[in-house]
Amino acid sequence: MIARACALLVVFLIALGGDAPYQVAPASSGQDQGAYRITVDVDLVLLQATVRDGKGRLVSDLREQDFQVYEDGVPQRIRLFQ
């Protein structure tokens, strides 16, 4: 199941970028010997968010300005908001 998910991820990344740099390497010695680790450099990460108010109702009128995205504590620019 994990191998199939990894293969689908690689196919998806190739379809997105065509030349997206990626690397498939055997897992480190502390992990399952049959597992593989995939390292990928990407320029676009898709994030999905569901926001609910204090009563549990969906909030749907949010704008890009209502969100902040951080990577390792560093604010990131939102390049596409839909």
N, CA, C and O atoms as a Maestro MAE file, in Angstrom:
{
 s_m_m2io_version
 :::
 2.0.0
}

f_m_ct {
 s_m_title
 :::
 protein
 m_atom[328] {
  # First column is atom index #
  i_m_mmod_type
  r_m_x_coord
  r_m_y_coord
  r_m_z_coord
  i_m_residue_number
  s_m_chain_name
  s_m_pdb_residue_name
  s_m_pdb_atom_name
  i_m_atomic_number
  :::
  1 25 0.823 -1.189 0.000 1 A "MET " " N  " 7
  2 3 0.000 0.000 0.000 1 A "MET " " CA " 6
  3 2 0.874 1.263 0.000 1 A "MET " " C  " 6
  4 15 0.609 2.208 -0.743 1 A "MET " " O  " 8
  5 25 1.928 1.268 0.848 2 A "ILE " " N  " 7
  6 3 2.813 2.430 0.912 2 A "ILE " " CA " 6
  7 2 3.568 2.597 -0.403 2 A "ILE " " C  " 6
  8 15 3.737 3.718 -0.883 2 A "ILE " " O  " 8
  9 25 4.021 1.492 -0.986 3 A "ALA " " N  " 7
  10 3 4.751 1.576 -2.257 3 A "ALA " " CA " 6
  11 2 3.851 2.147 -3.352 3 A "ALA " " C  " 6
  12 15 4.302 2.940 -4.178 3 A "ALA " " O  " 8
  13 25 2.582 1.744 -3.358 4 A "ARG " " N  " 7
  14 3 1.649 2.258 -4.369 4 A "ARG " " CA " 6
  15 2 1.435 3.752 -4.169 4 A "ARG " " C  " 6
  16 15 1.407 4.507 -5.141 4 A "ARG " " O  " 8
  17 25 1.283 4.194 -2.906 5 A "ALA " " N  " 7
  18 3 1.098 5.613 -2.624 5 A "ALA " " CA " 6
  19 2 2.323 6.416 -3.056 5 A "ALA " " C  " 6
  20 15 2.185 7.510 -3.603 5 A "ALA " " O  " 8
  21 25 3.518 5.880 -2.814 6 A "CYS " " N  " 7
  22 3 4.746 6.565 -3.232 6 A "CYS " " CA " 6
  23 2 4.832 6.661 -4.744 6 A "CYS " " C  " 6
  24 15 5.232 7.692 -5.286 6 A "CYS " " O  " 8
  25 25 4.457 5.592 -5.421 7 A "ALA " " N  " 7
  26 3 4.486 5.602 -6.880 7 A "ALA " " CA " 6
  27 2 3.499 6.624 -7.425 7 A "ALA " " C  " 6
  28 15 3.805 7.338 -8.380 7 A "ALA " " O  " 8
  29 25 2.311 6.697 -6.819 8 A "LEU " " N  " 7
  30 3 1.321 7.678 -7.260 8 A "LEU " " CA " 6
  31 2 1.818 9.100 -7.012 8 A "LEU " " C  " 6
  32 15 1.589 9.990 -7.831 8 A "LEU " " O  " 8
  33 25 2.497 9.316 -5.886 9 A "LEU " " N  " 7
  34 3 3.046 10.626 -5.588 9 A "LEU " " CA " 6
  35 2 4.078 11.030 -6.631 9 A "LEU " " C  " 6
  36 15 4.069 12.167 -7.103 9 A "LEU " " O  " 8
  37 25 4.959 10.120 -6.992 10 A "VAL " " N  " 7
  38 3 5.980 10.412 -8.002 10 A "VAL " " CA " 6
  39 2 5.328 10.727 -9.340 10 A "VAL " " C  " 6
  40 15 5.726 11.679 -10.011 10 A "VAL " " O  " 8
  41 25 4.333 9.942 -9.737 11 A "VAL " " N  " 7
  42 3 3.628 10.196 -10.999 11 A "VAL " " CA " 6
  43 2 2.953 11.556 -10.950 11 A "VAL " " C  " 6
  44 15 3.001 12.309 -11.923 11 A "VAL " " O  " 8
  45 25 2.323 11.879 -9.826 12 A "PHE " " N  " 7
  46 3 1.655 13.162 -9.671 12 A "PHE " " CA " 6
  47 2 2.663 14.310 -9.784 12 A "PHE " " C  " 6
  48 15 2.399 15.303 -10.463 12 A "PHE " " O  " 8
  49 25 3.802 14.179 -9.127 13 A "LEU " " N  " 7
  50 3 4.801 15.239 -9.170 13 A "LEU " " CA " 6
  51 2 5.387 15.406 -10.566 13 A "LEU " " C  " 6
  52 15 5.649 16.526 -11.004 13 A "LEU " " O  " 8
  53 25 5.592 14.305 -11.256 14 A "ILE " " N  " 7
  54 3 6.103 14.391 -12.623 14 A "ILE " " CA " 6
  55 2 5.066 15.074 -13.515 14 A "ILE " " C  " 6
  56 15 5.417 15.895 -14.362 14 A "ILE " " O  " 8
  57 25 3.794 14.736 -13.325 15 A "ALA " " N  " 7
  58 3 2.737 15.347 -14.118 15 A "ALA " " CA " 6
  59 2 2.639 16.838 -13.838 15 A "ALA " " C  " 6
  60 15 2.339 17.619 -14.741 15 A "ALA " " O  " 8
  61 25 2.888 17.242 -12.595 16 A "LEU " " N  " 7
  62 3 2.815 18.661 -12.249 16 A "LEU " " CA " 6
  63 2 3.963 19.454 -12.848 16 A "LEU " " C  " 6
  64 15 3.753 20.495 -13.470 16 A "LEU " " O  " 8
  65 25 5.175 18.957 -12.655 17 A "GLY " " N  " 7
  66 3 6.319 19.771 -13.031 17 A "GLY " " CA " 6
  67 2 7.101 19.262 -14.211 17 A "GLY " " C  " 6
  68 15 7.880 20.005 -14.807 17 A "GLY " " O  " 8
  69 25 6.912 18.031 -14.553 18 A "GLY " " N  " 7
  70 3 7.669 17.476 -15.657 18 A "GLY " " CA " 6
  71 2 9.128 17.260 -15.302 18 A "GLY " " C  " 6
  72 15 9.642 16.148 -15.417 18 A "GLY " " O  " 8
  73 25 9.794 18.314 -14.872 19 A "ASP " " N  " 7
  74 3 11.200 18.196 -14.519 19 A "ASP " " CA " 6
  75 2 11.420 18.440 -13.030 19 A "ASP " " C  " 6
  76 15 12.514 18.818 -12.611 19 A "ASP " " O  " 8
  77 25 10.368 18.220 -12.227 20 A "ALA " " N  " 7
  78 3 10.485 18.449 -10.786 20 A "ALA " " CA " 6
  79 2 11.582 17.547 -10.221 20 A "ALA " " C  " 6
  80 15 11.539 16.330 -10.402 20 A "ALA " " O  " 8
  81 25 12.558 18.135 -9.542 21 A "PRO " " N  " 7
  82 3 13.640 17.319 -8.988 21 A "PRO " " CA " 6
  83 2 13.120 16.476 -7.834 21 A "PRO " " C  " 6
  84 15 12.519 16.997 -6.894 21 A "PRO " " O  " 8
  85 25 13.351 15.195 -7.908 22 A "TYR " " N  " 7
  86 3 12.978 14.317 -6.817 22 A "TYR " " CA " 6
  87 2 14.011 13.229 -6.696 22 A "TYR " " C  " 6
  88 15 14.784 12.971 -7.619 22 A "TYR " " O  " 8
  89 25 14.012 12.593 -5.537 23 A "GLN " " N  " 7
  90 3 15.015 11.583 -5.272 23 A "GLN " " CA " 6
  91 2 14.349 10.456 -4.495 23 A "GLN " " C  " 6
  92 15 13.652 10.710 -3.512 23 A "GLN " " O  " 8
  93 25 14.551 9.233 -4.917 24 A "VAL " " N  " 7
  94 3 14.047 8.068 -4.204 24 A "VAL " " CA " 6
  95 2 15.254 7.349 -3.642 24 A "VAL " " C  " 6
  96 15 16.168 6.971 -4.376 24 A "VAL " " O  " 8
  97 25 15.248 7.163 -2.323 25 A "ALA " " N  " 7
  98 3 16.399 6.536 -1.672 25 A "ALA " " CA " 6
  99 2 15.907 5.512 -0.667 25 A "ALA " " C  " 6
  100 15 14.818 5.662 -0.113 25 A "ALA " " O  " 8
  101 25 16.700 4.464 -0.424 26 A "PRO " " N  " 7
  102 3 16.321 3.513 0.613 26 A "PRO " " CA " 6
  103 2 16.193 4.223 1.952 26 A "PRO " " C  " 6
  104 15 16.901 5.192 2.225 26 A "PRO " " O  " 8
  105 25 15.280 3.728 2.783 27 A "ALA " " N  " 7
  106 3 15.079 4.315 4.106 27 A "ALA " " CA " 6
  107 2 16.337 4.138 4.948 27 A "ALA " " C  " 6
  108 15 17.165 3.270 4.672 27 A "ALA " " O  " 8
  109 25 16.472 4.969 5.976 28 A "SER " " N  " 7
  110 3 17.646 4.857 6.845 28 A "SER " " CA " 6
  111 2 17.619 3.531 7.585 28 A "SER " " C  " 6
  112 15 16.581 2.871 7.645 28 A "SER " " O  " 8
  113 25 18.732 3.146 8.137 29 A "SER " " N  " 7
  114 3 18.877 1.820 8.743 29 A "SER " " CA " 6
  115 2 17.930 1.594 9.913 29 A "SER " " C  " 6
  116 15 17.658 0.443 10.254 29 A "SER " " O  " 8
  117 25 17.417 2.650 10.541 30 A "GLY " " N  " 7
  118 3 16.509 2.500 11.660 30 A "GLY " " CA " 6
  119 2 15.081 2.184 11.245 30 A "GLY " " C  " 6
  120 15 14.237 1.923 12.102 30 A "GLY " " O  " 8
  121 25 14.796 2.202 9.958 31 A "GLN " " N  " 7
  122 3 13.437 1.976 9.476 31 A "GLN " " CA " 6
  123 2 13.344 0.625 8.788 31 A "GLN " " C  " 6
  124 15 14.345 -0.070 8.613 31 A "GLN " " O  " 8
  125 25 12.136 0.265 8.403 32 A "ASP " " N  " 7
  126 3 11.868 -0.981 7.697 32 A "ASP " " CA " 6
  127 2 12.735 -1.052 6.442 32 A "ASP " " C  " 6
  128 15 12.762 -0.109 5.651 32 A "ASP " " O  " 8
  129 25 13.441 -2.163 6.258 33 A "GLN " " N  " 7
  130 3 14.362 -2.311 5.132 33 A "GLN " " CA " 6
  131 2 13.641 -2.292 3.785 33 A "GLN " " C  " 6
  132 15 14.267 -1.990 2.769 33 A "GLN " " O  " 8
  133 25 12.335 -2.607 3.745 34 A "GLY " " N  " 7
  134 3 11.593 -2.597 2.492 34 A "GLY " " CA " 6
  135 2 11.024 -1.228 2.157 34 A "GLY " " C  " 6
  136 15 10.438 -1.051 1.089 34 A "GLY " " O  " 8
  137 25 11.183 -0.259 3.048 35 A "ALA " " N  " 7
  138 3 10.602 1.071 2.839 35 A "ALA " " CA " 6
  139 2 11.567 1.964 2.065 35 A "ALA " " C  " 6
  140 15 12.781 1.766 2.086 35 A "ALA " " O  " 8
  141 25 10.996 2.945 1.387 36 A "TYR " " N  " 7
  142 3 11.789 3.939 0.674 36 A "TYR " " CA " 6
  143 2 11.355 5.328 1.112 36 A "TYR " " C  " 6
  144 15 10.211 5.532 1.518 36 A "TYR " " O  " 8
  145 25 12.263 6.267 1.029 37 A "ARG " " N  " 7
  146 3 11.991 7.647 1.381 37 A "ARG " " CA " 6
  147 2 12.087 8.461 0.100 37 A "ARG " " C  " 6
  148 15 13.029 8.294 -0.675 37 A "ARG " " O  " 8
  149 25 11.117 9.341 -0.127 38 A "ILE " " N  " 7
  150 3 11.129 10.201 -1.307 38 A "ILE " " CA " 6
  151 2 11.386 11.627 -0.848 38 A "ILE " " C  " 6
  152 15 10.693 12.136 0.033 38 A "ILE " " O  " 8
  153 25 12.376 12.266 -1.440 39 A "THR " " N  " 7
  154 3 12.690 13.656 -1.152 39 A "THR " " CA " 6
  155 2 12.341 14.469 -2.385 39 A "THR " " C  " 6
  156 15 12.751 14.127 -3.494 39 A "THR " " O  " 8
  157 25 11.580 15.555 -2.196 40 A "VAL " " N  " 7
  158 3 11.089 16.338 -3.324 40 A "VAL " " CA " 6
  159 2 11.290 17.819 -3.045 40 A "VAL " " C  " 6
  160 15 11.016 18.286 -1.939 40 A "VAL " " O  " 8
  161 25 11.763 18.559 -4.034 41 A "ASP " " N  " 7
  162 3 11.811 20.015 -3.966 41 A "ASP " " CA " 6
  163 2 10.656 20.544 -4.798 41 A "ASP " " C  " 6
  164 15 10.577 20.268 -5.995 41 A "ASP " " O  " 8
  165 25 9.752 21.307 -4.173 42 A "VAL " " N  " 7
  166 3 8.587 21.825 -4.893 42 A "VAL " " CA " 6
  167 2 8.490 23.330 -4.709 42 A "VAL " " C  " 6
  168 15 8.950 23.885 -3.712 42 A "VAL " " O  " 8
  169 25 7.881 23.973 -5.691 43 A "ASP " " N  " 7
  170 3 7.662 25.407 -5.624 43 A "ASP " " CA " 6
  171 2 6.230 25.742 -5.215 43 A "ASP " " C  " 6
  172 15 5.946 26.879 -4.836 43 A "ASP " " O  " 8
  173 25 5.331 24.772 -5.285 44 A "LEU " " N  " 7
  174 3 3.926 25.013 -4.973 44 A "LEU " " CA " 6
  175 2 3.415 23.888 -4.097 44 A "LEU " " C  " 6
  176 15 3.520 22.716 -4.460 44 A "LEU " " O  " 8
  177 25 2.868 24.232 -2.958 45 A "VAL " " N  " 7
  178 3 2.288 23.262 -2.044 45 A "VAL " " CA " 6
  179 2 0.813 23.586 -1.914 45 A "VAL " " C  " 6
  180 15 0.446 24.738 -1.679 45 A "VAL " " O  " 8
  181 25 -0.037 22.577 -2.066 46 A "LEU " " N  " 7
  182 3 -1.474 22.775 -1.951 46 A "LEU " " CA " 6
  183 2 -1.908 22.530 -0.517 46 A "LEU " " C  " 6
  184 15 -1.617 21.482 0.059 46 A "LEU " " O  " 8
  185 25 -2.598 23.493 0.049 47 A "LEU " " N  " 7
  186 3 -3.124 23.372 1.397 47 A "LEU " " CA " 6
  187 2 -4.636 23.518 1.342 47 A "LEU " " C  " 6
  188 15 -5.155 24.431 0.700 47 A "LEU " " O  " 8
  189 25 -5.334 22.628 2.005 48 A "GLN " " N  " 7
  190 3 -6.783 22.741 2.106 48 A "GLN " " CA " 6
  191 2 -7.122 23.097 3.537 48 A "GLN " " C  " 6
  192 15 -6.515 22.575 4.472 48 A "GLN " " O  " 8
  193 25 -8.084 23.980 3.713 49 A "ALA " " N  " 7
  194 3 -8.466 24.391 5.057 49 A "ALA " " CA " 6
  195 2 -9.981 24.392 5.174 49 A "ALA " " C  " 6
  196 15 -10.689 24.812 4.259 49 A "ALA " " O  " 8
  197 25 -10.460 23.918 6.303 50 A "THR " " N  " 7
  198 3 -11.872 24.001 6.647 50 A "THR " " CA " 6
  199 2 -11.946 24.827 7.915 50 A "THR " " C  " 6
  200 15 -11.317 24.492 8.919 50 A "THR " " O  " 8
  201 25 -12.706 25.897 7.872 51 A "VAL " " N  " 7
  202 3 -12.800 26.794 9.023 51 A "VAL " " CA " 6
  203 2 -14.220 26.753 9.554 51 A "VAL " " C  " 6
  204 15 -15.182 26.853 8.793 51 A "VAL " " O  " 8
  205 25 -14.342 26.606 10.855 52 A "ARG " " N  " 7
  206 3 -15.649 26.589 11.524 52 A "ARG " " CA " 6
  207 2 -15.672 27.677 12.588 52 A "ARG " " C  " 6
  208 15 -14.646 28.001 13.185 52 A "ARG " " O  " 8
  209 25 -16.857 28.236 12.818 53 A "ASP " " N  " 7
  210 3 -17.000 29.248 13.857 53 A "ASP " " CA " 6
  211 2 -17.173 28.569 15.216 53 A "ASP " " C  " 6
  212 15 -17.101 27.344 15.316 53 A "ASP " " O  " 8
  213 25 -17.397 29.360 16.247 54 A "GLY " " N  " 7
  214 3 -17.514 28.842 17.603 54 A "GLY " " CA " 6
  215 2 -18.670 27.879 17.801 54 A "GLY " " C  " 6
  216 15 -18.666 27.096 18.752 54 A "GLY " " O  " 8
  217 25 -19.667 27.923 16.913 55 A "LYS " " N  " 7
  218 3 -20.818 27.018 17.008 55 A "LYS " " CA " 6
  219 2 -20.695 25.822 16.063 55 A "LYS " " C  " 6
  220 15 -21.636 25.040 15.926 55 A "LYS " " O  " 8
  221 25 -19.537 25.679 15.413 56 A "GLY " " N  " 7
  222 3 -19.307 24.542 14.532 56 A "GLY " " CA " 6
  223 2 -19.805 24.718 13.110 56 A "GLY " " C  " 6
  224 15 -19.751 23.776 12.320 56 A "GLY " " O  " 8
  225 25 -20.288 25.899 12.768 57 A "ARG " " N  " 7
  226 3 -20.784 26.149 11.410 57 A "ARG " " CA " 6
  227 2 -19.623 26.496 10.484 57 A "ARG " " C  " 6
  228 15 -18.663 27.147 10.895 57 A "ARG " " O  " 8
  229 25 -19.721 26.054 9.221 58 A "LEU " " N  " 7
  230 3 -18.684 26.357 8.238 58 A "LEU " " CA " 6
  231 2 -18.621 27.852 7.964 58 A "LEU " " C  " 6
  232 15 -19.651 28.518 7.860 58 A "LEU " " O  " 8
  233 25 -17.400 28.376 7.847 59 A "VAL " " N  " 7
  234 3 -17.170 29.772 7.482 59 A "VAL " " CA " 6
  235 2 -16.683 29.765 6.043 59 A "VAL " " C  " 6
  236 15 -15.633 29.193 5.749 59 A "VAL " " O  " 8
  237 25 -17.429 30.392 5.145 60 A "SER " " N  " 7
  238 3 -17.091 30.297 3.725 60 A "SER " " CA " 6
  239 2 -16.713 31.625 3.079 60 A "SER " " C  " 6
  240 15 -16.342 31.644 1.905 60 A "SER " " O  " 8
  241 25 -16.793 32.725 3.803 61 A "ASP " " N  " 7
  242 3 -16.532 34.032 3.189 61 A "ASP " " CA " 6
  243 2 -15.143 34.575 3.518 61 A "ASP " " C  " 6
  244 15 -14.950 35.785 3.634 61 A "ASP " " O  " 8
  245 25 -14.181 33.669 3.666 62 A "LEU " " N  " 7
  246 3 -12.817 34.093 3.983 62 A "LEU " " CA " 6
  247 2 -12.062 34.476 2.716 62 A "LEU " " C  " 6
  248 15 -12.335 33.967 1.629 62 A "LEU " " O  " 8
  249 25 -11.104 35.387 2.884 63 A "ARG " " N  " 7
  250 3 -10.281 35.851 1.765 63 A "ARG " " CA " 6
  251 2 -8.825 35.487 2.018 63 A "ARG " " C  " 6
  252 15 -8.469 35.042 3.109 63 A "ARG " " O  " 8
  253 25 -8.010 35.672 1.032 64 A "GLU " " N  " 7
  254 3 -6.583 35.374 1.158 64 A "GLU " " CA " 6
  255 2 -5.967 36.115 2.342 64 A "GLU " " C  " 6
  256 15 -5.101 35.572 3.028 64 A "GLU " " O  " 8
  257 25 -6.399 37.327 2.584 65 A "GLN " " N  " 7
  258 3 -5.851 38.144 3.669 65 A "GLN " " CA " 6
  259 2 -6.165 37.557 5.047 65 A "GLN " " C  " 6
  260 15 -5.545 37.947 6.037 65 A "GLN " " O  " 8
  261 25 -7.108 36.636 5.124 66 A "ASP " " N  " 7
  262 3 -7.487 36.025 6.397 66 A "ASP " " CA " 6
  263 2 -6.582 34.865 6.790 66 A "ASP " " C  " 6
  264 15 -6.749 34.299 7.870 66 A "ASP " " O  " 8
  265 25 -5.623 34.496 5.934 67 A "PHE " " N  " 7
  266 3 -4.760 33.342 6.188 67 A "PHE " " CA " 6
  267 2 -3.307 33.766 6.272 67 A "PHE " " C  " 6
  268 15 -2.887 34.730 5.632 67 A "PHE " " O  " 8
  269 25 -2.542 33.029 7.076 68 A "GLN " " N  " 7
  270 3 -1.095 33.167 7.147 68 A "GLN " " CA " 6
  271 2 -0.510 31.761 7.080 68 A "GLN " " C  " 6
  272 15 -0.971 30.861 7.782 68 A "GLN " " O  " 8
  273 25 0.500 31.569 6.241 69 A "VAL " " N  " 7
  274 3 1.135 30.266 6.078 69 A "VAL " " CA " 6
  275 2 2.601 30.400 6.489 69 A "VAL " " C  " 6
  276 15 3.300 31.319 6.063 69 A "VAL " " O  " 8
  277 25 3.052 29.457 7.332 70 A "TYR " " N  " 7
  278 3 4.430 29.460 7.811 70 A "TYR " " CA " 6
  279 2 5.093 28.137 7.477 70 A "TYR " " C  " 6
  280 15 4.450 27.087 7.510 70 A "TYR " " O  " 8
  281 25 6.376 28.185 7.157 71 A "GLU " " N  " 7
  282 3 7.189 26.982 6.991 71 A "GLU " " CA " 6
  283 2 8.389 27.127 7.916 71 A "GLU " " C  " 6
  284 15 9.193 28.046 7.762 71 A "GLU " " O  " 8
  285 25 8.505 26.229 8.862 72 A "ASP " " N  " 7
  286 3 9.583 26.280 9.859 72 A "ASP " " CA " 6
  287 2 9.645 27.644 10.544 72 A "ASP " " C  " 6
  288 15 10.731 28.167 10.797 72 A "ASP " " O  " 8
  289 25 8.478 28.218 10.844 73 A "GLY " " N  " 7
  290 3 8.415 29.494 11.535 73 A "GLY " " CA " 6
  291 2 8.603 30.711 10.654 73 A "GLY " " C  " 6
  292 15 8.537 31.840 11.140 73 A "GLY " " O  " 8
  293 25 8.838 30.505 9.359 74 A "VAL " " N  " 7
  294 3 9.070 31.613 8.425 74 A "VAL " " CA " 6
  295 2 7.795 31.834 7.615 74 A "VAL " " C  " 6
  296 15 7.299 30.901 6.983 74 A "VAL " " O  " 8
  297 25 7.252 33.070 7.624 75 A "PRO " " N  " 7
  298 3 6.033 33.327 6.837 75 A "PRO " " CA " 6
  299 2 6.292 33.123 5.344 75 A "PRO " " C  " 6
  300 15 7.334 33.515 4.817 75 A "PRO " " O  " 8
  301 25 5.322 32.502 4.680 76 A "GLN " " N  " 7
  302 3 5.419 32.240 3.248 76 A "GLN " " CA " 6
  303 2 4.362 33.055 2.513 76 A "GLN " " C  " 6
  304 15 3.275 33.290 3.040 76 A "GLN " " O  " 8
  305 25 4.679 33.477 1.314 77 A "ARG " " N  " 7
  306 3 3.738 34.228 0.494 77 A "ARG " " CA " 6
  307 2 2.733 33.261 -0.128 77 A "ARG " " C  " 6
  308 15 3.112 32.212 -0.649 77 A "ARG " " O  " 8
  309 25 1.469 33.615 -0.072 78 A "ILE " " N  " 7
  310 3 0.437 32.815 -0.735 78 A "ILE " " CA " 6
  311 2 0.404 33.255 -2.200 78 A "ILE " " C  " 6
  312 15 0.110 34.410 -2.508 78 A "ILE " " O  " 8
  313 25 0.706 32.328 -3.080 79 A "ARG " " N  " 7
  314 3 0.815 32.677 -4.501 79 A "ARG " " CA " 6
  315 2 -0.468 32.419 -5.285 79 A "ARG " " C  " 6
  316 15 -0.702 33.027 -6.329 79 A "ARG " " O  " 8
  317 25 -1.285 31.523 -4.778 80 A "LEU " " N  " 7
  318 3 -2.534 31.182 -5.458 80 A "LEU " " CA " 6
  319 2 -3.568 30.909 -4.390 80 A "LEU " " C  " 6
  320 15 -3.329 30.093 -3.500 80 A "LEU " " O  " 8
  321 25 -4.712 31.571 -4.455 81 A "PHE " " N  " 7
  322 3 -5.768 31.373 -3.458 81 A "PHE " " CA " 6
  323 2 -7.082 31.160 -4.198 81 A "PHE " " C  " 6
  324 15 -7.543 32.017 -4.953 81 A "PHE " " O  " 8
  325 25 -7.666 29.997 -3.959 82 A "GLN " " N  " 7
  326 3 -8.953 29.687 -4.606 82 A "GLN " " CA " 6
  327 2 -9.900 29.120 -3.597 82 A "GLN " " C  " 6
  328 15 -11.037 28.792 -3.934 82 A "GLN " " O  " 8
  :::
 }
 m_bond[327] {
  # First column is bond index #
  i_m_from
  i_m_to
  i_m_order
  :::
  1 1 2 1
  2 2 3 1
  3 3 4 2
  4 3 5 1
  5 5 6 1
  6 6 7 1
  7 7 8 2
  8 7 9 1
  9 9 10 1
  10 10 11 1
  11 11 12 2
  12 11 13 1
  13 13 14 1
  14 14 15 1
  15 15 16 2
  16 15 17 1
  17 17 18 1
  18 18 19 1
  19 19 20 2
  20 19 21 1
  21 21 22 1
  22 22 23 1
  23 23 24 2
  24 23 25 1
  25 25 26 1
  26 26 27 1
  27 27 28 2
  28 27 29 1
  29 29 30 1
  30 30 31 1
  31 31 32 2
  32 31 33 1
  33 33 34 1
  34 34 35 1
  35 35 36 2
  36 35 37 1
  37 37 38 1
  38 38 39 1
  39 39 40 2
  40 39 41 1
  41 41 42 1
  42 42 43 1
  43 43 44 2
  44 43 45 1
  45 45 46 1
  46 46 47 1
  47 47 48 2
  48 47 49 1
  49 49 50 1
  50 50 51 1
  51 51 52 2
  52 51 53 1
  53 53 54 1
  54 54 55 1
  55 55 56 2
  56 55 57 1
  57 57 58 1
  58 58 59 1
  59 59 60 2
  60 59 61 1
  61 61 62 1
  62 62 63 1
  63 63 64 2
  64 63 65 1
  65 65 66 1
  66 66 67 1
  67 67 68 2
  68 67 69 1
  69 69 70 1
  70 70 71 1
  71 71 72 2
  72 71 73 1
  73 73 74 1
  74 74 75 1
  75 75 76 2
  76 75 77 1
  77 77 78 1
  78 78 79 1
  79 79 80 2
  80 79 81 1
  81 81 82 1
  82 82 83 1
  83 83 84 2
  84 83 85 1
  85 85 86 1
  86 86 87 1
  87 87 88 2
  88 87 89 1
  89 89 90 1
  90 90 91 1
  91 91 92 2
  92 91 93 1
  93 93 94 1
  94 94 95 1
  95 95 96 2
  96 95 97 1
  97 97 98 1
  98 98 99 1
  99 99 100 2
  100 99 101 1
  101 101 102 1
  102 102 103 1
  103 103 104 2
  104 103 105 1
  105 105 106 1
  106 106 107 1
  107 107 108 2
  108 107 109 1
  109 109 110 1
  110 110 111 1
  111 111 112 2
  112 111 113 1
  113 113 114 1
  114 114 115 1
  115 115 116 2
  116 115 117 1
  117 117 118 1
  118 118 119 1
  119 119 120 2
  120 119 121 1
  121 121 122 1
  122 122 123 1
  123 123 124 2
  124 123 125 1
  125 125 126 1
  126 126 127 1
  127 127 128 2
  128 127 129 1
  129 129 130 1
  130 130 131 1
  131 131 132 2
  132 131 133 1
  133 133 134 1
  134 134 135 1
  135 135 136 2
  136 135 137 1
  137 137 138 1
  138 138 139 1
  139 139 140 2
  140 139 141 1
  141 141 142 1
  142 142 143 1
  143 143 144 2
  144 143 145 1
  145 145 146 1
  146 146 147 1
  147 147 148 2
  148 147 149 1
  149 149 150 1
  150 150 151 1
  151 151 152 2
  152 151 153 1
  153 153 154 1
  154 154 155 1
  155 155 156 2
  156 155 157 1
  157 157 158 1
  158 158 159 1
  159 159 160 2
  160 159 161 1
  161 161 162 1
  162 162 163 1
  163 163 164 2
  164 163 165 1
  165 165 166 1
  166 166 167 1
  167 167 168 2
  168 167 169 1
  169 169 170 1
  170 170 171 1
  171 171 172 2
  172 171 173 1
  173 173 174 1
  174 174 175 1
  175 175 176 2
  176 175 177 1
  177 177 178 1
  178 178 179 1
  179 179 180 2
  180 179 181 1
  181 181 182 1
  182 182 183 1
  183 183 184 2
  184 183 185 1
  185 185 186 1
  186 186 187 1
  187 187 188 2
  188 187 189 1
  189 189 190 1
  190 190 191 1
  191 191 192 2
  192 191 193 1
  193 193 194 1
  194 194 195 1
  195 195 196 2
  196 195 197 1
  197 197 198 1
  198 198 199 1
  199 199 200 2
  200 199 201 1
  201 201 202 1
  202 202 203 1
  203 203 204 2
  204 203 205 1
  205 205 206 1
  206 206 207 1
  207 207 208 2
  208 207 209 1
  209 209 210 1
  210 210 211 1
  211 211 212 2
  212 211 213 1
  213 213 214 1
  214 214 215 1
  215 215 216 2
  216 215 217 1
  217 217 218 1
  218 218 219 1
  219 219 220 2
  220 219 221 1
  221 221 222 1
  222 222 223 1
  223 223 224 2
  224 223 225 1
  225 225 226 1
  226 226 227 1
  227 227 228 2
  228 227 229 1
  229 229 230 1
  230 230 231 1
  231 231 232 2
  232 231 233 1
  233 233 234 1
  234 234 235 1
  235 235 236 2
  236 235 237 1
  237 237 238 1
  238 238 239 1
  239 239 240 2
  240 239 241 1
  241 241 242 1
  242 242 243 1
  243 243 244 2
  244 243 245 1
  245 245 246 1
  246 246 247 1
  247 247 248 2
  248 247 249 1
  249 249 250 1
  250 250 251 1
  251 251 252 2
  252 251 253 1
  253 253 254 1
  254 254 255 1
  255 255 256 2
  256 255 257 1
  257 257 258 1
  258 258 259 1
  259 259 260 2
  260 259 261 1
  261 261 262 1
  262 262 263 1
  263 263 264 2
  264 263 265 1
  265 265 266 1
  266 266 267 1
  267 267 268 2
  268 267 269 1
  269 269 270 1
  270 270 271 1
  271 271 272 2
  272 271 273 1
  273 273 274 1
  274 274 275 1
  275 275 276 2
  276 275 277 1
  277 277 278 1
  278 278 279 1
  279 279 280 2
  280 279 281 1
  281 281 282 1
  282 282 283 1
  283 283 284 2
  284 283 285 1
  285 285 286 1
  286 286 287 1
  287 287 288 2
  288 287 289 1
  289 289 290 1
  290 290 291 1
  291 291 292 2
  292 291 293 1
  293 293 294 1
  294 294 295 1
  295 295 296 2
  296 295 297 1
  297 297 298 1
  298 298 299 1
  299 299 300 2
  300 299 301 1
  301 301 302 1
  302 302 303 1
  303 303 304 2
  304 303 305 1
  305 305 306 1
  306 306 307 1
  307 307 308 2
  308 307 309 1
  309 309 310 1
  310 310 311 1
  311 311 312 2
  312 311 313 1
  313 313 314 1
  314 314 315 1
  315 315 316 2
  316 315 317 1
  317 317 318 1
  318 318 319 1
  319 319 320 2
  320 319 321 1
  321 321 322 1
  322 322 323 1
  323 323 324 2
  324 323 325 1
  325 325 326 1
  326 326 327 1
  327 327 328 2
  :::
 }
}
